[in-house]
Amino acid sequence: MMSILSDVSLARAGFEVELRDRVAAAWRAEDYTSAGNLIPDELLDAFMLCGTREDIAERAMRFHREAGLGLPLLQPVVQEERQVEELFAAAALYAEQPAAAGERAGDAAAIVDGAYPGAAGGGAGGHAGLDDDRRLGLGGLLRRRGGGVWEILRPFAYTASVIPVLAGGALAAVDGRFTVGPFIATLVGGVLLHSGTNVVNEIYDVRRGIDTITSPRASHALVKGRITERAAFIVAAVAFVLAVAVGAYLITMRGPAIVGLGLLGLVGGYFYTAPPFEYKYRALGVPLVFFLMGPLMVEGTYFAVSGGWSAEALIASIPVGMLVAAILDGNEWRDIGEDTRAGIRTLSGDIGREYAHYLYVALVLGAYMALGVAVAARLLPPATLVAILSLPFLAQVIRSAELGATGQMRAIAMIDLQTARLHMVFGALLVAGILLSGIIRG
């Protein structure tokens, strides 16, 4: 919106047209962080109302009083349901004021100062003050905090940990070595480790300035204050502690080998972005994710469920791990500019956009090639080729990648989510193929 202000409106507000042009140039280059940083607070205040619902109601009243406008029209910049609901609430607060209703226009100045009648807890007319309106009730507070926790956990990404566990469990079932209790424990433990990792990743991405209010694909739970950093650490700690408790149960079932598997998952997850190792910031994220979400989880699940090891599970883990690694590589490829400005290293940043594109294509195509070679070499049953039914999803990400490689960065804006969907469909079909092979064998 700031990039398309007219010369007339800018001149009336006392701003140079050149500032608007610089914002527009950064926006067109999709450098949203720089575009946002170019906008001074004074420019924002001159053309927008920003703040809480109470702030918006108060400033709309000020505009009503100073400009003599009969009815301000408020429109949310972000067209999300939650933002629209907040705007309705702000409009309701505005409409409740006597000056807005035409009852006592003289109270407008007092309203601007936040001290209109009833501000001290109910007066004539029974209105609560703006300061009181800022205090959420227990239900509202719990909903806001719950929404923040849900956002920071990123549950849409859980397929990256669920699919490997399902694959390992399916292989154990086909081999006649499946046990329900350890399988459920492994599934829960994997999701808990993934949850803790997501939260810690969010915390340190915000600390390092990678995720900001202008980051289009980042969670905004921390930067918008929906959850505090301290609360986020508590959420992560609870997830990791519960994962350790699940691991203790598995140790009683399968012995000390679970300790090594669990420590690898715990250390790899927590120190993915946390100091002192910070694997993600040392260009080690892609290979680490391949190992953790591929061989470690599939083979580890097979052992936890059956009490033994399986070469077949190790082979099946390769295409699964490659697609999870592709999710991260796509993310890093898209965010090379943001990561470089934040001063962090990623594999994509080190090798450059061209080779990041080649790596992405190699990973997604390599998953199918690895599956085909494994079946041809009789290392996996032929029924697992049912995973090829996911080819339409592969075609979608390949098309996006090729457009991105030509400089159309908007084409890969959602490539991480598209690849996650490919991983989910491919993985679900692979699991179905493994189970189908057991039925055929039986």
C-alpha positions, -999 to +999 in steps of 0.1 A: +000+000+000+029+024+008+044+017-026+014+030-046+007+063-027+000+092-051+023+121-055-005+144-043-012+126-010+025+123-003+030+160-008+000+169+014+015+147+041+049+163+037+069+133+023+092+131-007+080+110-037+115+094-039+108+076-006+077+060-022+097+050-052+124+033-032+097+013-013+081+003-046+114-008-061+122-030-031+087-044-031+088-053-068+121-071-062+103-091-035+127-078-009+099-074+016+122-069+046+140-039+030+107-025+017+093-026+053+124-011+068+123+019+044+089+029+058+094+054+087+069+054+115+058+089+105+047+076+070+028+047+085+011+070+110+001+094+082-017+068+061-027+040+084-041+032+119-019+007+137-022-010+170-047-029+192-084-028+187-085-001+214-058+019+196-077+018+164-110+029+180-092+057+198-074+070+167-106+066+145-123+089+171-094+114+168-098+114+130-135+118+134-130+149+156-101+165+137-112+159+101-149+163+107-157+130+089-191+116+097-184+079+093-148+065+090-145+034+069-120+009+083-104-018+062-079-045+074-046-045+055-042-083+062-073-101+049-073-128+075-103-139+095-086-130+128-077-096+115-112-089+102-127-100+136-103-076+153-114-048+131-151-055+138-142-053+175-124-020+170-154-006+151-177-018+179-156+001+204-157+032+183-194+030+179-200+026+216-185+060+223-209+089+229-192+112+203-196+085+176-232+081+184-238+118+184-248+119+220-220+140+236-195+153+210-177+172+237-164+140+251-143+133+221-112+150+234-115+130+266-118+098+246-086+106+227-068+108+260-083+074+270-102+090+299-138+092+286-167+087+311-166+053+327-129+048+322-123+041+358-145+010+358-179+020+348-197+054+350-225+070+333-236+049+304-218+018+318-188+020+294-156+003+304-124+022+297-100+014+269-074+003+294-099-021+309-107-035+274-070-044+270-074-069+298-085-102+284-106-125+304-094-160+312-112-175+282-098-150+258-063-153+273-063-190+269-076-188+233-048-163+224-021-184+241-034-216+227-034-201+192+001-190+197+012-224+208-006-241+179+011-217+154+046-222+169+043-260+169+037-259+131+015-291+131+012-289+093+048-302+093+042-333+114+040-356+083+078-353+082+080-373+114+048-394+111+056-409+077+090-424+087+074-440+118+046-454+097+071-468+072+092-485+099+061-499+116+047-512+083+079-530+075+079-546+110+043-557+104+051-573+071+079-592+088+055-604+115+073-585+143+049-557+150+040-548+186+013-521+192+027-505+224+062-497+212+048-485+179+024-460+195+052-449+218+075-443+189+049-423+170+042-401+200+079-397+208+087-388+172+060-361+171+071-347+205+107-344+194+095-328+162+074-303+182+102-294+205+125-289+175+100-266+157+096-244+188+134-241+194+139-234+157+113-206+159+129-190+190+164-188+175+152-178+140+135-148+157+166-141+178+188-141+148+165-118+129+157-144+103+120-144+110+105-109+113+071-093+110+076-090+073+087-126+067+058-139+044+062-176+053+074-175+089+053-181+119+045-148+136+036-162+171+067-147+188+072-116+168+035-106+173+036-115+209+010-142+207+033-162+229+064-150+249+098-164+244+098-178+280+065-196+273+079-209+241+109-224+259+085-240+284+065-256+255+097-269+240+109-282+274+076-300+280+078-316+246+114-328+251+107-341+286+077-360+275+097-374+246+124-386+271+096-402+292+084-421+261+120-431+255+123-445+290+094-467+283+110-479+251+143-486+269+124-510+292+111-527+262+141-528+239+172-521+260+201-496+259+202-493+221+172-469+224+194-446+245+217-440+215+188-436+191+170-412+214+201-391+221+207-387+184+172-374+179+172-352+210+206-336+203+200-333+166+166-317+172+175-292+200+208-281+186+195-277+151+193-240+157+203-237+194+239-229+203+266-240+205+262-263+174+235-245+154+236-270+126+211-250+105+233-219+105+264-239+096+251-251+062+244-286+078+206-285+079+199-304+047+221-334+054+211-335+091+174-335+083+180-363+057+196-384+084+172-376+113+140-379+093+152-407+071+175-435+082+173-427+119+136-426+122+127-454+098+154-478+111+149-466+147+111-473+145+117-507+131+140-516+160+117-500+186+087-519+172+103-553+165+135-554+186+156-561+156+173-543+127+164-544+090+184-537+058+150-532+041+141-505+065+174-487+058+168-489+020+132-476+024+144-447+045+164-432+016+136-419-006+117-408+025+147-389+038+154-373+004+120-358+002+122-343+038+156-329+029+140-314-003+115-296+019+143-278+037+164-273+006+134-256-011+129-234+020+166-224+020+166-218-017+137-195-016+150-176+015+187-171+003+182-134+004+167-132+038+192-156+053+222-138+038+209-104+052+206-121+086+242-132+084+237-170+085+250-197+064+228-223+047+238-250+021+217-232-005+234-199+003+269-215+001+263-231-033+242-203-048+207-202-064+216-221-095+230-251-077+204-249-049+179-254-077+199-284-091+201-299-056+163-295-051+155-312-084+181-340-076+165-347-043+129-349-054+137-369-086+163-389-066+136-402-043+118-419-072+150-431-087+161-446-054+128-464-051+130-477-086+166-490-082+157-506-049+128-525-065+149-535-095+176-548-072+149-567-052+158-547-021+122-536-018+090-554-028+075-544-062+043-533-045+061-503-032+061-489-067+026-477-060+043-446-046+047-436-083+010-426-082+023-394-065+038-382-098+012-354-103+025-338-071+061-343-084+052-325-116+038-296-097+070-290-076+092-295-107+072-269-126+075-244-096+112-251-094+118-245-131+099-212-129+119-202-099+151-210-116+143-185-143+140-157-117+103-159-110+108-162-072+071-159-066+067-193-081+087-209-052+070-189-025+051-220-014+076-246-025+083-259+010+045-266+015+042-281-019+072-304-012+057-314+022+025-324+004+046-345-021+064-361+008+031-369+026+015-384-005+046-403-016+052-416+019+015-427+025+016-446-008+049-462+001+035-474+034+004-487+016+027-505-009+047-521+020+015-533+036+002-545+002+034-565-003+027-583+030-008-592+019+005-605-014+032-624+004+007-639+028 
